[in-house]
Amino acid sequence: MQLPASPAFQHCIKHYLFITTGEMVNFRLFADGNPGIVFTVGQFTNGEQSLSGSFIYGQISDFQDLYSDRFTQLMVVVLQPIGLQFLLDIPASELQQLIVPLNTIYGNSINHLEEQIFAASSPSQKIKIFESFIHNQLTNSINTEMELLMKHITRNKGMVTVKQLTEYTGWQERKLERQFAAAIGLSPKRFCDIIRLQSFIHHLKDKVSLTSASYEAGYSDQPHLIKTFKKFTGLTPTQYLSSHSLAVNFLAFNNPNVGIVHF
């Protein structure tokens, strides 16, 4: 199930996902330009660390695999591309490719938040509890310039160059790079590449042909597109379409009993 954020939080939260799984499931999370926060009943490992309770993940520049061997329930807070700058006092680039337990950022208050969220009986109640907590954690005012820039890039489906971005903003390239590092955690080019690929995926999921989807997303060289797609997702477009998709950039493998549902 996907639910929107309350209007007061839509500048930093894109939407919420509520997911439940059976046992023995492998997840793949790949770049879509959005960091996020996860609350989980159950335990994950990404091969390097065990993850339980809650954690925050920064921008992903390619893909990460997560594994679980038990029944799992998830509430995923999908942040806006610039969402991290409202929650942290550090540049978003410092969380790139990282998954960090939420209590290392907000301390023991997270334990009580987890208990409240897991005890709530409906997704809407869970959202209300989370937004009440996060209201007191917001650190920065809205960065109107970056917000407008994100809309410009999305509107153009990522098909903009760094030079065009400097002309649009009036910033020097070094300032553009600094702004992206602080607010988003990726370089301008990398972020645009991700948005462009997401555009291709949306066209592909609309059941258009690979050739048509490539054209709509501005890819003229199909072999290059497939190579780029595999770099970001670890899959070919055909493999992606045959996978079990929980969200556009969140896949489940080896388990038919997975879906987006209430918990």
N, C-alpha and C positions, 0 to 999 in steps of 0.2 A: 504494500500500500504506500502510495506517495501522497503527502499532505503539504500544503504551503505553510510558510512561516507567517506569523501575525504581521500585519502591515508595519508596525513599529520596528520590526527586526529584519525586514526584507532587504535592507541595504547590506546586511552581513550574512544572512542565511538564505540560501536558495530554496531549499525544501527539506522535508524529512522523509526517510524511508523506514518502513517497519517490515522486518524480514524474519521468517522462522525457517529452520532447516531440520532435517533428520540427522542421523548419525553418519560419520565418516564422509565429510565433504571437503573438497578443496575449492578455494575461492581464488579468483584472479581479479585484481584491481588494477586498472590501467589509467593512464593520464587522460583527464577530461578538462583540466584547467581549474578544478575546484578542490580545495582541501576539505577536511571534514573532521567530525568528532563521532566516535562510536561508543555506544553503551551496549554491553553484551552480557547475557546470562549464558555462561559457558566459557570456554577457553580456546584461544587461538595460539598458534605459533607461526612465525614467518621464517622459521629456520634459524633465527638468531636469538629470539626472545619469546617468552610466553606473554600472552596478552589476555587480560581478563578485567572485568569491571568496566573500565572506560579508558579510552585512549584517543589521542589526537594525531592526525596524519597531515603532513605538509604536502606541498605540490609534488606530484609524481611525474618524473620526466620520461618514464617508460612504463614498466608494469611491476607489480609485486604479487607474490603468491602467499596466501594464508591457508593454514590447515587446521581442521577441527575434527576430533574423533568422538564427539558427543552431540546431543541435542543442543541447539544454539538458537537464541533469540537475540535479534539486533534492533537497535534504534540508531539510525545513521543520520547525523545532522550534516547535510551537505551545505557547505559554506559557499558564499559568493567568491569569485576569484580573488577579490580584495578583502575577504572576510577576516583573515588572520590579523590584519593590522588593527582591527577593532578589539581583539581579544588579548593581544600580547604586547609587551613592551620591548620586543626584539624584532629585528627585520624578519620578514616572512622567509627570506632565503635561508635562514638558520635552521628551518625545519624541512628544507627540501630533501625528499627521499627518506625522511625519518618518520617513525611511529613512536610516540612518546606517551607513557602513562599520564593520564590527566592529573593525577594527584601530585606529580612532580612540578606542575605549573601552579595549581590552585591549592595545594596542601590537603590537609585532612578534611576540609569542608566537602570534598568530593565524595567521601564515604557516605555522608548523610544524603547527598544528592542522588547517588546511585540507589540507595535504599528507597528513597521516595519514588524514583522513576520506575524501579522494578516492582514496587508495590501498587502503583497506579493501575487502574483497571481498564483504561482505554487509551488509545494513541493521543487523543486530544488532551487528556489529563497529563500525560507524559510531556507533551509539548508545553503546556502551561507551566509545569514545574520547572522545566529546563529554561524557559524564557524568563521566568521570575528570577532564577539564579543568575543567568547570564546578564541580565539588566544591570546588576551591580558590578559586573566585571568589565564592561565596555570601557575602553581606555582612550579612544580617539574620536574626534568629530568626523563627520563624513567628508571624505576627500572627493570633492565634486569633480575636480579635473580628471582623476583616475577613473571615477565612475563613468564619466562621459566617454573617456577613452575606451573603456571596456565595451560600452554599448556600440561605439564606432567599429571596433574590431569584430564584434559579434554580428553586427548588421552586415558587414562585408565578408562574413564567413571565414575570417582569418586570412583572406586574400589581400593583405596589405604588406608592404615592405617597411623596413625600419626607416628608410628615407621618407616614405610617405607619412609615417607616424611622427617624425620630427617636424615635417611641414604642417601636419594637422595640429600639433601641440605648440609649435614655436619653440620647442626645447632643443638644446644641443643633444647629440647622441649620448654623451656621457651622463647627462641629467636624466634622459629617458631610461638608461640602464639602471641608474640608482633608484629611480622611482619604482621601476618594476621589481627590483630586488627587495626593496623595503615593503611594498604593498602586496606583491603577488608571490615572489619567491622564484621567479623564472626570468630568463632574458626575454626581451620583446619578441625576438624571432622564434624562440622555442614556444612561447605562449601562442603566437599566431599559427605556428605549425600544428599545435594541438587543436585549436579551434577549427582550423581547416579540416583536419582529420575527423573531428566530431561531425562536421557538416557532411562529409562523405558518408559516415556511418548512418546518419539520419536518413539520407537519401537511399542508402542500401537497404535499410530496414523498411522503407516504404515500398519494397518489392520492385524497384526499378532495376534495370540490368546493371552489371558492373561497369559497362562502358558509359551508360547514361549517368550513373552516380559519380563516376570519375570526372566526367565533363562538367557536371553541375558544381562540383567542388573545386574546379580549376586545375585538375590533373590531366595533362595531355599525354603523359608517358605512363602507360598502365604498368609496365614492369617496375618503374620507379615507385609508383603508388603502392604496389604490393610489397616492395621492399620496405618502404616507409611504414606501412600498416603493420608489418611483422615486427619492426623495430619498436614500435609503441605498444603493441599488444601481445607479441609472442605468437601470433596466429596469422594465417592468411584470411582474407575476407570470407572465403567459403567456410573455413573452420569456425570463424566467428559466428556466422549465420546458423551453423548447426549446433552451437553450444547453448547451454541453458543460461539465458540472460536474466539476471535479477534487476539490473538497471543497465543503461547504455554501456557503462564502463565497469560493471561488476558482474562477473560470471561465476557459475558454479559447475563443477565437474564431478563425475562419478557418483552422482546421487540424484535419482529422479524425484525424490521427495522434498523438493526445495521450491519455495515460492514466495511472493510478496503478499503477506497476509497480516491480520491483526495478531497482536499478542498482548 
